[in-house]
């Protein structure tokens, strides 16, 4: 299973699960793509990464939803 497939599965679970303590999407591949502005590992922007520690669970879940929307774009660019 590819890294993006695993990220997509986790995104689907996190967005659908209303539980507290939303996990970070970080996979320790911290390289920013100069074309998209997204981290190659987690598909977040620098702003999303920087805001993560202070975001509430609803905001974190929204970031996960955005990541899920970015996955097909990242897959087609790979």
C-alpha positions, 0 to 999 in steps of 0.5 A: 500500500502506498504512502498516499493510500495509507494517508487517505485511509487515515484521513477517512477515519479521522474525518468520520470519527468525532472522537477527541484528540485528533492525531497529527498527519505528520509522517516525518517526511518534512519536505515542502513541494515548491509547486504545491506548497504542501509537505510531501509527507502529510500534504499540509501547508506550512500554515497548517503545520504551524497552526496544528499545535494550537488548533482545536479538534474541529479545526484539525479534522478540517485539515484532515478533510483538506488533506483528503481532497489533496490526495488525488492531486498529489497522486496524479502528480507523482 
